[in-house]
Amino acid sequence: MTHRRERPHAGALALAVLAAASLTLGLTSATPPAPPSGVPDLLFVSRKPLARDPRAGIPGLGPLQRAAAPGGRLMVRRANGHVAPFLTGAHLFDVSDPAVSYDGRLVAFAAVTHRDSAWRIWVADVDGHDAHAITRTDRAIDLRALGLAAAALGRYDDLDPCWLPDGRICFASTRFPERSESGALATNLFVIDADGKRLARITSEHNGGEEPSVDPVTGRIVYARWWTSRFYASDSEAAGFTTELGRALPGERVSLWHAITVQPDGDGLRLAGGYPRVRASTMAYQPLRLEDGTLVGVTAETLSLVPLPGRVHLVVYPGGFAEPVAFPAAPAQMCAPAALPDGRLAVAYDASGRGDFGLAVVGTDGRGLQPLVDMKSTLELDPAVLAPRAPAPVLGEGLGGLHRELPPYASADVEQSGTTVRFDCLNVFANGPVDFPTPDAPPIARDVKIRFFAALARPGDAGGDTIVHVRDADVTRSGAVHEDAIPADVPMFEQLIDAHGHVLMSVGGPAHVPGFNAGRPGSGTKCVGCHTGHSAIAVAESYAQGKRFNAAPSATVTATSEADGAHARAVVDRRTLGRPSEVAWIARGQEGEAVTLTWPFPLALDSLVVYGIRPDGAAGTNLTVEACDVTLRLHGKAPARLRIAGGVWPTGAALACRGRLVDAVELRPSGSRGTVGGRARTGLAEVEARARIPEQ
């Protein structure tokens, strides 16, 4: 398969990256002359480079480099700056990804005993003694009996261990025989006791799930999942999808690693963070959640990391879902973040951009960069604090491990008895809160259906899979989907179609999930909206509450006038933060102006929340709006005229509408004072229409 090199990161690289201190890690000794204070003992790996050419990639990072074994050692850097080998008596060829148990007594890591042997998970005590493997080559399935050549699937590797709060170890492995669409073996997450017993698979990723860590606040697992699919939405194909870009509907093409959070049994899959309004800005390989909810990860010039990542750097999403902060400035690189007790990060840092990584500490804002150690002719990677830490909540084993020994290879394998999940989407038209950075759901429509597709594993075929249509299901008039007996433990994607069989389109493209999800047998999938392929939005507690949603983005918007560059559509884009000309409707005048929202059929309107434009001194904006007259219309008639008095503020002014049936709302601001962009104008930042679609 020919790999297409992607353009540089459309989100993070386009941001104004922070200029970290121009500091070159030029140390040739293992011990820095003046160690930074406040840095505890750190484990790390010192590994040989993959090649002299820095474009060869970083060992351990990405689908084609994660199992590379150039040779290396597990090292410890003491708080006083002294560096020494960590293991005693273990003869290993290469090591990666050390992880320390919560009580600080045990260390897990991945290792190979010989250059050509498979990676396995090892455990040693805190002094580096008694190192022993807890996973082994023990696949019980005869792949040849299934008509699958073992060579087509290759060996399997166990990588990326992390400790769970209950004392088990979670790790990534290619031992579940699935091939990703890149041609590389796909990783999935497994859990195992620290003594090597009770091995269980907990994910069903089609293209890869790896680099697990634990959220210190919730106890949930956070991991990187390769979110991509070669199956694109199409109206020119009867099946509804195509693998040919020329026959696909226009829309964003997705191939990146984003951060997912799940319970320790793999249930309850959610997006862990990012900035989903810009799909590229959900990239977060080697993800790490901090105690304040901030998500830290690694992004790269090639978002899929295939065939090579290109330059890598850290990406930080403050509080979880926010616009990213990326650092360091080119040509420097960073990866492998680890949280320090004082809130800083220990990282692998390459100052020159030539691929020579050492260790450093840095703040989550990219400032305060200080070197720790840079050993000659090796790469220092994967730092981990060698000390006890406060335990995260213990969530228990939940539903336990997944039982399929093989991914589905035939249609009959998809819907096995006892391996189903209930699919509940309370409202496919639901949107996130104002200023929450998810894209909009598709606009409201009638007679909508949802198509379910599943992937069959085809390790010997180009792309590694084929797709089968599982079924179509009705979307209720109010936007809900309730389907029993959807196949579980199977990579699947969904697509919304209208009454004519055409794929629904939203502002961001077709309502077609551009990746694969899988449900846990015996559980349920409960979500709202059709946005990112998994729910990042809080789900209502009841079906009745789920019917109510912000219908404003589904409206057609017209206005009496628009200032240059300030379009009326901005009043329903769910944004109040940003430049006024980008997030608000701004009229040419200050009096007698109005904006109207119109829907294709009547809605039961519960309330309106109207947001004023935020002051912006740099843009010459200090507008205040004293009131707003609101006219509710149905079939061209005006059933009610209401008024928001007391000011329309940037924090929002609410107006109760008591479930009136409407198909249009006119808003006319009055008593406007001040300027927008230095001129006397009026306008509104946002209108939120809380409504439901009547069943009749």
C-alpha positions as CSV (number, residue, x, y, z in Angstrom):
1,M,0.0,0.0,0.0
2,T,1.4,3.4,-0.9
3,H,1.4,5.8,2.1
4,R,0.5,9.4,1.5
5,R,2.5,11.9,3.5
6,E,0.1,14.3,5.0
7,R,0.5,18.1,5.2
8,P,1.9,19.6,8.4
9,H,-0.5,19.7,11.3
10,A,-3.3,22.0,10.3
11,G,-4.1,22.9,13.9
12,A,-1.1,22.9,16.1
13,L,1.5,24.0,13.6
14,A,-0.7,26.9,12.5
15,L,-0.8,28.2,16.1
16,A,1.7,30.6,17.4
17,V,3.9,28.1,19.1
18,L,5.7,29.2,22.2
19,A,9.3,30.1,21.8
20,A,11.0,28.0,24.4
21,A,14.4,29.1,25.7
22,S,17.1,28.7,23.0
23,L,18.9,26.0,25.0
24,T,21.0,23.3,23.4
25,L,21.4,20.0,25.2
26,G,25.0,19.6,24.4
27,L,26.1,17.5,27.3
28,T,28.4,14.6,26.6
29,S,28.4,13.4,30.2
30,A,25.6,11.4,31.8
31,T,25.6,13.9,34.7
32,P,24.6,17.6,34.3
33,P,26.8,20.0,36.1
34,A,24.0,21.7,38.0
35,P,20.8,19.6,38.3
36,P,17.6,21.5,38.4
37,S,15.9,21.5,41.8
38,G,12.6,19.8,42.5
39,V,13.1,16.9,40.1
40,P,12.6,13.5,41.8
41,D,14.3,10.3,40.8
42,L,13.5,9.4,37.2
43,L,13.5,6.2,35.2
44,F,14.2,6.5,31.5
45,V,15.5,4.5,28.6
46,S,18.7,5.2,26.7
47,R,18.4,3.8,23.2
48,K,20.4,3.8,20.0
49,P,18.9,5.8,17.2
50,L,17.2,3.9,14.4
51,A,19.5,5.5,11.8
52,R,21.8,8.4,11.4
53,D,19.1,10.1,9.3
54,P,16.8,11.8,11.8
55,R,13.9,11.3,9.4
56,A,14.1,7.6,10.2
57,G,11.8,8.2,13.2
58,I,11.9,7.8,16.9
59,P,12.1,4.2,18.4
60,G,8.8,3.5,20.1
61,L,6.8,6.2,18.5
62,G,4.3,5.4,15.8
63,P,3.0,2.2,14.1
64,L,6.1,1.5,12.1
65,Q,8.6,2.3,14.9
66,R,6.9,1.2,18.1
67,A,8.4,-2.3,18.0
68,A,11.8,-1.3,16.6
69,A,14.7,-2.7,18.6
70,P,17.9,-0.7,18.0
71,G,19.2,-1.6,21.4
72,G,19.0,0.2,24.8
73,R,19.2,0.2,28.5
74,L,16.9,1.1,31.4
75,M,18.5,3.9,33.4
76,V,17.8,5.9,36.5
77,R,18.5,9.6,37.1
78,R,18.7,10.4,40.8
79,A,17.4,13.7,42.3
80,N,21.1,14.8,42.7
81,G,21.7,14.4,39.0
82,H,23.6,11.1,39.1
83,V,22.8,8.7,36.3
84,A,23.3,4.9,36.4
85,P,21.9,1.7,34.9
86,F,18.8,0.6,36.8
87,L,18.5,-3.2,36.3
88,T,20.7,-5.7,38.0
89,G,21.3,-9.2,36.6
90,A,18.9,-8.8,33.6
91,H,20.4,-9.3,30.1
92,L,18.2,-7.5,27.7
93,F,18.8,-6.2,24.2
94,D,16.4,-3.2,24.3
95,V,13.8,-1.7,26.7
96,S,11.1,0.9,26.5
97,D,8.2,2.6,28.5
98,P,9.1,2.2,32.2
99,A,6.1,2.6,34.5
100,V,6.2,2.8,38.3
101,S,3.4,1.3,40.5
102,Y,1.4,3.6,42.7
103,D,3.1,2.4,45.9
104,G,6.5,2.9,44.3
105,R,7.6,-0.7,44.9
106,L,7.5,-2.2,41.4
107,V,8.5,-1.1,37.9
108,A,7.0,-2.5,34.7
109,F,8.6,-2.0,31.3
110,A,8.7,-3.5,27.8
111,A,11.8,-5.4,26.7
112,V,13.3,-7.7,24.2
113,T,16.0,-10.3,25.0
114,H,17.5,-10.4,21.5
115,R,17.4,-8.1,18.5
116,D,14.9,-10.3,16.7
117,S,12.7,-11.4,19.6
118,A,9.3,-10.1,20.3
119,W,8.6,-7.4,22.9
120,R,7.2,-8.6,26.2
121,I,6.1,-6.9,29.5
122,W,8.6,-7.2,32.3
123,V,8.4,-6.4,36.0
124,A,11.2,-5.6,38.5
125,D,11.4,-4.3,42.0
126,V,12.2,-0.7,42.9
127,D,15.9,-1.5,43.3
128,G,16.1,-3.0,39.8
129,H,16.3,-6.6,41.0
130,D,14.3,-9.7,40.1
131,A,13.4,-8.6,36.6
132,H,11.2,-11.1,34.9
133,A,8.7,-11.3,32.0
134,I,5.0,-11.5,32.8
135,T,3.8,-11.9,29.2
136,R,5.0,-14.5,26.8
137,T,4.5,-16.0,23.4
138,D,1.4,-18.1,24.2
139,R,-1.2,-17.6,21.4
140,A,-3.5,-20.6,21.6
141,I,-5.1,-20.2,18.2
142,D,-3.9,-22.1,15.1
143,L,-4.1,-19.4,12.5
144,R,-3.3,-21.8,9.7
145,A,-6.4,-23.8,10.5
146,L,-8.4,-20.7,9.8
147,G,-6.8,-20.3,6.4
148,L,-4.6,-17.4,7.6
149,A,-0.9,-17.6,7.1
150,A,1.1,-16.8,10.2
151,A,3.5,-14.8,8.1
152,A,0.7,-12.6,7.0
153,L,0.1,-11.6,10.6
154,G,3.6,-11.7,11.8
155,R,4.7,-12.0,15.4
156,Y,3.0,-10.1,18.1
157,D,4.5,-7.5,20.5
158,D,3.5,-6.3,24.0
159,L,4.3,-2.7,24.6
160,D,3.5,0.5,26.6
161,P,2.7,-0.8,30.1
162,C,1.0,1.4,32.7
163,W,-0.2,0.5,36.2
164,L,-3.8,0.6,37.1
165,P,-4.9,1.8,40.6
166,D,-6.0,-1.8,41.5
167,G,-2.5,-3.1,41.0
168,R,-3.0,-4.6,37.5
169,I,-1.0,-3.6,34.4
170,C,-2.6,-2.3,31.2
171,F,-0.5,-2.6,28.1
172,A,-0.8,-2.4,24.3
173,S,-0.3,-5.5,22.1
174,T,-0.6,-6.7,18.6
175,R,-1.5,-10.2,19.8
176,F,-5.2,-9.8,18.7
177,P,-4.7,-10.7,15.0
178,E,-6.0,-7.5,13.3
179,R,-4.2,-5.6,10.6
180,S,-4.7,-1.8,10.3
181,E,-5.4,0.0,7.1
182,S,-1.8,1.1,6.9
183,G,-0.7,-2.5,6.6
184,A,0.9,-2.5,10.1
185,L,-0.5,-4.8,12.8
186,A,-3.1,-3.1,15.0
187,T,-2.6,-2.6,18.7
188,N,-5.2,-3.2,21.3
189,L,-5.3,-2.7,25.1
190,F,-4.9,-5.7,27.4
191,V,-4.8,-6.0,31.2
192,I,-2.9,-8.5,33.3
193,D,-2.2,-9.1,37.0
194,A,1.3,-8.1,38.1
195,D,2.2,-11.8,38.5
196,G,1.3,-12.5,34.9
197,K,-2.1,-14.1,35.5
198,R,-5.6,-13.3,34.1
199,L,-4.6,-11.8,30.8
200,A,-7.6,-10.1,29.2
201,R,-8.3,-7.9,26.1
202,I,-10.4,-4.8,26.8
203,T,-10.5,-2.9,23.4
204,S,-11.5,-3.7,19.8
205,E,-9.6,-1.1,17.9
206,H,-9.4,-1.6,14.1
207,N,-6.4,0.6,13.4
208,G,-4.6,0.8,16.8
209,G,-4.9,1.7,20.4
210,E,-1.7,2.2,22.4
211,E,0.2,4.4,24.9
212,P,-2.2,4.0,27.8
213,S,-2.0,6.1,31.0
214,V,-4.4,6.7,33.9
215,D,-6.5,9.8,34.6
216,P,-5.4,10.7,38.2
217,V,-8.9,12.2,39.0
218,T,-11.3,9.6,37.5
219,G,-9.2,6.4,37.4
220,R,-10.2,5.9,33.8
221,I,-7.7,4.8,31.2
222,V,-6.6,7.3,28.6
223,Y,-5.0,6.1,25.4
224,A,-4.1,7.0,21.9
225,R,-6.4,5.7,19.2
226,W,-5.7,5.9,15.4
227,W,-8.8,7.5,14.1
228,T,-9.1,6.9,10.4
229,S,-10.9,5.0,7.7
230,R,-10.5,4.4,4.0
231,F,-14.2,4.3,3.6
232,Y,-15.7,7.7,2.7
233,A,-19.3,8.8,2.4
234,S,-20.7,8.7,-1.1
235,D,-24.0,9.4,-2.8
236,S,-22.8,8.0,-6.1
237,E,-22.5,4.5,-4.7
238,A,-25.5,2.4,-3.7
239,A,-23.6,1.1,-0.6
240,G,-23.3,4.7,0.7
241,F,-19.5,4.6,0.8
242,T,-16.5,4.4,-1.4
243,T,-12.7,4.0,-1.1
244,E,-12.1,6.4,-4.0
245,L,-11.7,10.0,-3.0
246,G,-13.0,11.2,-6.4
247,R,-16.3,9.5,-5.8
248,A,-16.6,10.7,-2.1
249,L,-18.7,13.5,-0.8
250,P,-16.6,16.6,0.1
251,G,-15.5,16.7,3.7
252,E,-12.6,16.6,6.1
253,R,-10.3,13.6,5.6
254,V,-9.2,12.2,9.0
255,S,-6.1,10.2,9.8
256,L,-4.6,11.0,13.2
257,W,-4.1,9.7,16.7
258,H,-6.5,11.2,19.3
259,A,-6.9,10.6,23.0
260,I,-9.7,8.3,24.2
261,T,-10.8,7.7,27.8
262,V,-12.5,4.4,28.9
263,Q,-13.2,2.5,32.0
264,P,-10.7,-0.2,33.0
265,D,-12.9,-2.8,31.2
266,G,-12.9,-0.8,27.9
267,D,-16.5,0.4,28.4
268,G,-17.8,4.0,28.3
269,L,-15.6,5.2,25.4
270,R,-15.3,9.0,25.2
271,L,-13.1,11.6,23.6
272,A,-10.6,12.6,26.3
273,G,-10.0,16.2,25.1
274,G,-8.8,18.3,22.2
275,Y,-10.3,21.0,20.0
276,P,-12.8,19.1,17.8
277,R,-13.9,22.2,15.8
278,V,-10.6,21.7,14.0
279,R,-10.2,18.0,13.6
280,A,-6.4,18.1,13.3
281,S,-6.4,19.7,16.7
282,T,-7.5,16.6,18.5
283,M,-4.1,15.0,17.9
284,A,-2.7,13.6,21.1
285,Y,-0.3,10.7,20.9
286,Q,1.3,9.5,24.2
287,P,-1.7,11.2,26.0
288,L,-1.5,12.3,29.6
289,R,-4.3,13.8,31.7
290,L,-3.2,16.1,34.6
291,E,-5.0,16.7,37.8
292,D,-6.6,19.9,36.6
293,G,-8.1,18.1,33.5
294,T,-5.5,19.4,31.1
295,L,-4.7,16.9,28.3
296,V,-1.1,16.7,27.2
297,G,0.0,14.7,24.2
298,V,2.4,14.6,21.2
299,T,1.5,15.9,17.7
300,A,3.5,15.6,14.5
301,E,3.9,16.9,11.0
302,T,2.4,13.6,9.8
303,L,-0.7,13.1,12.0
304,S,-1.0,9.4,11.2
305,L,2.7,9.0,12.1
306,V,2.9,6.7,9.0
307,P,5.3,6.1,7.4
308,L,7.3,8.6,9.5
309,P,6.1,11.2,12.0
310,G,8.3,14.1,10.9
311,R,9.0,16.7,13.5
312,V,7.2,16.0,16.8
313,H,6.2,18.4,19.5
314,L,4.0,18.6,22.6
315,V,0.4,19.8,22.4
316,V,-1.5,20.9,25.5
317,Y,-5.2,21.3,25.7
318,P,-5.8,23.4,28.9
319,G,-8.7,22.0,30.9
320,G,-9.2,19.2,28.3
321,F,-11.3,20.8,25.6
322,A,-9.7,24.0,24.4
323,E,-7.6,25.5,21.7
324,P,-4.1,23.8,21.8
325,V,-0.8,25.3,22.9
326,A,2.1,23.7,21.0
327,F,5.8,23.8,21.7
328,P,8.8,23.9,21.3
329,A,9.5,26.2,18.4
330,A,11.1,24.6,15.3
331,P,13.5,23.0,14.8
332,A,13.4,21.6,18.3
333,Q,11.3,18.6,19.1
334,M,9.6,17.1,22.2
335,C,7.8,13.9,23.0
336,A,7.1,11.4,25.9
337,P,5.6,13.7,28.5
338,A,5.5,12.6,32.1
339,A,3.9,14.6,35.0
340,L,6.1,15.7,37.8
341,P,4.8,16.3,41.4
342,D,5.3,20.1,41.1
343,G,3.1,20.4,37.9
344,R,5.9,20.5,35.4
345,L,6.6,17.9,32.8
346,A,9.6,15.6,32.2
347,V,10.0,15.2,28.5
348,A,12.3,13.9,25.8
349,Y,13.8,17.0,24.1
350,D,15.8,17.4,20.9
351,A,17.1,21.0,20.7
352,S,18.6,20.8,17.3
353,G,15.9,18.9,15.5
354,R,18.4,16.3,14.3
355,G,16.9,13.5,16.3
356,D,19.2,13.5,19.3
357,F,16.9,13.4,22.3
358,G,17.9,14.0,25.9
359,L,15.7,14.6,28.9
360,A,14.5,18.0,30.1
361,V,11.8,19.5,32.3
362,V,9.4,22.2,31.1
363,G,6.2,23.9,32.2
364,T,2.8,23.0,30.6
365,D,3.0,26.4,28.9
366,G,6.3,25.6,27.2
367,R,8.3,27.9,29.5
368,G,11.1,27.2,32.0
369,L,12.9,24.6,29.9
370,Q,15.8,23.0,31.8
371,P,18.1,20.1,30.7
372,L,18.4,17.0,32.8
373,V,20.7,14.6,30.9
374,D,21.8,13.9,27.4
375,M,24.1,10.9,27.0
376,K,26.5,10.7,24.1
377,S,25.3,8.8,20.9
378,T,22.0,7.6,22.4
379,L,18.4,8.8,22.7
380,E,17.0,9.4,26.2
381,L,13.3,8.7,26.1
382,D,10.2,7.7,28.2
383,P,10.9,9.4,31.6
384,A,8.9,8.1,34.6
385,V,8.9,9.3,38.2
386,L,10.5,6.7,40.4
387,A,8.5,7.4,43.6
388,P,5.1,6.5,45.2
389,R,2.2,8.7,44.2
390,A,-1.4,9.3,45.3
391,P,-3.6,6.5,44.0
392,A,-6.3,7.3,41.4
393,P,-9.8,6.0,42.1
394,V,-10.2,2.2,41.8
395,L,-13.1,1.5,39.3
396,G,-12.9,-2.3,39.5
397,E,-12.9,-4.8,36.7
398,G,-16.4,-4.1,35.4
399,L,-17.4,-6.4,32.6
400,G,-14.1,-8.2,32.5
401,G,-12.2,-9.1,29.3
402,L,-13.5,-9.5,25.8
403,H,-14.1,-13.1,24.7
404,R,-13.5,-13.1,21.0
405,E,-10.3,-14.9,20.1
406,L,-10.4,-13.5,16.6
407,P,-11.8,-10.5,14.9
408,P,-14.7,-11.2,12.5
409,Y,-13.5,-12.7,9.2
410,A,-16.9,-13.4,7.7
411,S,-20.4,-11.9,7.9
412,A,-21.6,-14.7,10.2
413,D,-18.9,-13.7,12.7
414,V,-20.3,-10.2,13.1
415,E,-23.5,-11.0,14.9
416,Q,-22.5,-13.8,17.2
417,S,-24.9,-15.0,19.9
418,G,-24.3,-13.2,23.2
419,T,-22.0,-10.5,21.7
420,T,-24.4,-7.6,21.3
421,V,-24.7,-4.1,22.6
422,R,-27.6,-1.7,22.9
423,F,-27.2,1.5,20.9
424,D,-28.9,4.6,22.3
425,C,-28.4,8.0,20.8
426,L,-30.8,10.3,22.5
427,N,-30.7,12.9,19.8
428,V,-28.6,12.9,16.6
429,F,-29.3,16.6,16.1
430,A,-28.0,17.7,19.5
431,N,-25.2,20.2,19.8
432,G,-22.7,21.0,22.5
433,P,-23.0,24.1,24.7
434,V,-22.2,27.5,23.4
435,D,-18.4,27.9,23.2
436,F,-17.8,24.2,23.7
437,P,-15.5,23.3,20.8
438,T,-17.4,20.4,19.1
439,P,-18.5,20.9,15.5
440,D,-22.2,21.2,14.8
441,A,-24.5,18.2,14.4
442,P,-26.3,17.8,11.0
443,P,-29.3,20.1,10.6
444,I,-32.7,18.8,11.5
445,A,-34.5,16.7,8.9
446,R,-37.4,14.3,8.7
447,D,-37.6,10.6,7.8
448,V,-33.9,10.1,8.7
449,K,-32.3,6.7,9.0
450,I,-29.0,5.5,10.4
451,R,-26.9,2.9,8.7
452,F,-24.6,0.6,10.6
453,F,-21.5,-0.9,9.0
454,A,-19.0,-3.4,10.4
455,A,-15.4,-4.2,9.4
456,L,-14.3,-7.7,8.5
457,A,-10.6,-8.5,9.0
458,R,-8.8,-9.3,5.8
459,P,-5.1,-9.5,6.7
460,G,-4.0,-10.5,3.3
461,D,-6.0,-7.9,1.3
462,A,-5.0,-4.3,0.5
463,G,-6.3,-2.2,3.3
464,G,-6.6,-5.2,5.6
465,D,-10.4,-5.2,5.7
466,T,-13.7,-5.2,3.9
467,I,-17.0,-3.6,5.0
468,V,-20.4,-5.2,5.5
469,H,-23.7,-3.4,5.9
470,V,-25.3,-4.6,9.2
471,R,-28.7,-2.8,9.0
472,D,-30.6,0.4,8.6
473,A,-32.6,1.7,11.5
474,D,-35.2,4.6,11.8
475,V,-34.3,7.8,13.6
476,T,-37.3,8.9,15.5
477,R,-39.0,12.2,14.6
478,S,-37.4,13.8,17.7
479,G,-33.9,12.6,16.6
480,A,-33.4,9.5,18.7
481,V,-32.0,6.0,17.9
482,H,-32.8,3.0,20.1
483,E,-31.5,-0.2,18.7
484,D,-31.1,-3.5,20.5
485,A,-28.7,-6.3,19.5
486,I,-26.1,-4.2,17.6
487,P,-22.9,-6.3,17.1
488,A,-20.4,-5.9,20.0
489,D,-16.6,-6.3,20.0
490,V,-16.6,-5.4,16.3
491,P,-15.2,-2.3,14.7
492,M,-18.1,-0.4,13.3
493,F,-19.1,3.0,11.9
494,E,-22.4,4.8,11.2
495,Q,-23.9,7.1,8.7
496,L,-27.1,9.2,8.6
497,I,-29.2,9.3,5.5
498,D,-32.3,11.3,4.5
499,A,-35.6,10.0,3.1
500,H,-34.0,9.7,-0.4
501,G,-31.0,7.7,0.8
502,H,-28.6,10.7,0.6
503,V,-26.1,11.1,3.3
504,L,-26.9,14.1,5.6
505,M,-24.5,17.0,5.3
506,S,-23.5,19.4,8.0
507,V,-21.2,22.4,8.0
508,G,-18.2,20.1,8.5
509,G,-19.1,17.5,5.9
510,P,-21.2,14.3,5.7
511,A,-22.8,12.8,8.8
512,H,-20.6,9.7,8.4
513,V,-18.3,8.6,11.2
514,P,-14.7,8.7,9.8
515,G,-13.3,5.9,11.9
516,F,-14.3,2.8,13.9
517,N,-15.9,2.3,17.3
518,A,-16.8,-0.9,19.1
519,G,-19.2,-1.6,22.0
520,R,-18.8,-3.9,24.9
521,P,-21.0,-7.0,25.0
522,G,-23.8,-6.7,27.5
523,S,-23.4,-2.9,27.8
524,G,-25.0,0.0,26.1
525,T,-23.8,3.0,24.0
526,K,-25.4,6.2,25.2
527,C,-24.6,9.4,23.4
528,V,-26.0,12.5,21.8
529,G,-25.2,14.3,18.5
530,C,-23.3,13.2,15.5
531,H,-20.0,15.1,15.8
532,T,-16.7,13.3,16.3
533,G,-17.7,9.6,16.3
534,H,-18.0,9.3,20.0
535,S,-19.6,11.5,22.6
536,A,-17.6,14.4,24.0
537,I,-20.9,16.1,25.1
538,A,-22.7,15.4,28.4
539,V,-25.6,13.0,27.9
540,A,-29.0,13.9,29.3
541,E,-30.2,11.7,32.2
542,S,-33.5,10.9,30.5
543,Y,-34.9,10.4,27.1
544,A,-37.3,13.3,27.7
545,Q,-34.4,15.6,28.5
546,G,-32.5,14.3,25.5
547,K,-35.2,15.5,23.1
548,R,-34.4,19.1,24.0
549,F,-31.4,20.6,22.2
550,N,-30.0,23.8,20.7
551,A,-31.8,24.0,17.3
552,A,-30.3,27.3,16.3
553,P,-27.5,25.8,14.2
554,S,-30.2,24.1,12.1
555,A,-31.8,27.4,11.1
556,T,-31.5,29.4,7.9
557,V,-30.3,32.9,9.0
558,T,-31.2,36.2,7.3
559,A,-30.6,39.7,8.4
560,T,-31.6,43.2,7.5
561,S,-27.9,44.0,6.9
562,E,-24.4,42.7,7.5
563,A,-21.3,44.6,8.1
564,D,-18.4,43.8,5.8
565,G,-17.0,40.3,6.8
566,A,-19.5,39.8,9.6
567,H,-22.1,37.3,8.4
568,A,-25.5,36.7,9.9
569,R,-24.7,33.0,10.1
570,A,-22.2,33.7,12.9
571,V,-25.2,34.3,15.3
572,V,-25.8,30.5,15.3
573,D,-22.3,29.2,15.2
574,R,-22.2,28.4,19.0
575,R,-19.3,30.8,19.6
576,T,-19.1,34.0,21.6
577,L,-15.3,33.9,22.2
578,G,-13.1,35.3,19.5
579,R,-12.9,38.3,17.2
580,P,-16.3,40.0,17.0
581,S,-16.2,40.0,13.2
582,E,-15.8,36.2,13.3
583,V,-18.2,35.1,16.0
584,A,-21.0,37.7,15.8
585,W,-23.7,39.1,13.5
586,I,-22.9,42.8,13.1
587,A,-25.3,45.0,11.3
588,R,-24.3,48.0,9.2
589,G,-26.5,50.4,11.3
590,Q,-27.4,50.8,14.9
591,E,-31.2,51.1,14.9
592,G,-33.9,49.2,13.0
593,E,-31.8,46.1,12.4
594,A,-32.9,42.5,12.9
595,V,-31.8,38.9,12.4
596,T,-34.2,36.0,11.7
597,L,-33.8,32.3,12.2
598,T,-36.1,30.0,10.1
599,W,-36.5,26.2,10.4
600,P,-37.9,23.8,7.7
601,F,-40.7,22.7,10.0
602,P,-42.2,23.7,13.4
603,L,-40.4,23.2,16.6
604,A,-41.6,23.4,20.2
605,L,-39.5,26.3,21.5
606,D,-38.8,26.2,25.3
607,S,-36.5,29.2,25.6
608,L,-34.1,31.5,23.8
609,V,-30.7,32.6,25.2
610,V,-29.4,35.7,23.5
611,Y,-25.7,36.7,23.9
612,G,-24.3,40.2,23.5
613,I,-21.0,40.9,21.8
614,R,-18.0,40.8,24.2
615,P,-16.0,44.0,24.6
616,D,-12.7,44.0,22.7
617,G,-10.5,47.0,23.1
618,A,-8.1,46.0,20.3
619,A,-11.0,45.7,17.8
620,G,-12.7,48.9,19.0
621,T,-15.7,47.1,20.3
622,N,-17.7,48.3,23.4
623,L,-21.3,47.7,22.3
624,T,-24.1,47.5,24.8
625,V,-27.6,46.4,23.9
626,E,-30.3,47.5,26.4
627,A,-33.1,45.2,25.0
628,C,-34.2,42.8,22.3
629,D,-37.6,42.5,20.8
630,V,-38.5,38.9,19.8
631,T,-41.2,37.8,17.4
632,L,-42.1,34.1,17.3
633,R,-43.7,33.1,14.0
634,L,-45.6,30.0,12.7
635,H,-46.5,29.6,9.1
636,G,-45.9,33.3,8.5
637,K,-48.0,34.5,11.4
638,A,-46.8,36.0,14.7
639,P,-48.2,34.0,17.6
640,A,-46.2,36.0,20.2
641,R,-44.2,39.1,20.6
642,L,-41.8,39.0,23.6
643,R,-39.1,41.3,24.9
644,I,-35.8,40.8,26.6
645,A,-35.3,43.8,28.9
646,G,-32.6,44.7,31.3
647,G,-29.7,44.2,28.9
648,V,-28.3,41.6,26.5
649,W,-25.0,40.7,28.0
650,P,-22.1,38.6,26.8
651,T,-23.0,36.0,29.4
652,G,-26.5,35.6,27.9
653,A,-30.0,36.7,28.5
654,A,-32.7,34.1,28.7
655,L,-36.3,34.3,27.5
656,A,-38.9,31.7,28.3
657,C,-41.0,30.7,25.3
658,R,-43.1,27.9,27.1
659,G,-42.9,25.3,24.3
660,R,-44.7,27.5,21.7
661,L,-44.7,26.0,18.2
662,V,-42.6,28.2,15.9
663,D,-40.8,27.9,12.5
664,A,-39.1,31.3,12.7
665,V,-37.8,33.7,15.3
666,E,-37.0,37.4,14.6
667,L,-34.7,39.2,17.0
668,R,-34.5,43.0,16.9
669,P,-31.9,44.6,19.3
670,S,-32.8,48.1,20.6
671,G,-31.2,50.7,22.7
672,S,-27.7,50.0,21.3
673,R,-24.8,52.1,22.4
674,G,-21.1,52.0,21.6
675,T,-19.2,50.7,18.7
676,V,-18.2,47.5,16.9
677,G,-14.9,47.8,15.1
678,G,-14.8,51.4,15.9
679,R,-18.2,52.3,14.2
680,A,-21.7,52.8,15.6
681,R,-23.4,49.5,14.9
682,T,-25.6,46.9,16.6
683,G,-25.4,43.1,16.6
684,L,-25.6,39.9,18.6
685,A,-22.9,37.3,19.3
686,E,-25.1,34.2,19.5
687,V,-28.7,32.9,19.8
688,E,-29.3,29.6,21.5
689,A,-32.7,28.1,20.7
690,R,-33.6,25.4,23.3
691,A,-36.3,23.4,21.5
692,R,-37.6,19.9,20.7
693,I,-39.0,18.4,17.6
694,P,-42.7,17.4,18.1
695,E,-43.4,13.7,17.6
696,Q,-46.4,14.5,15.4
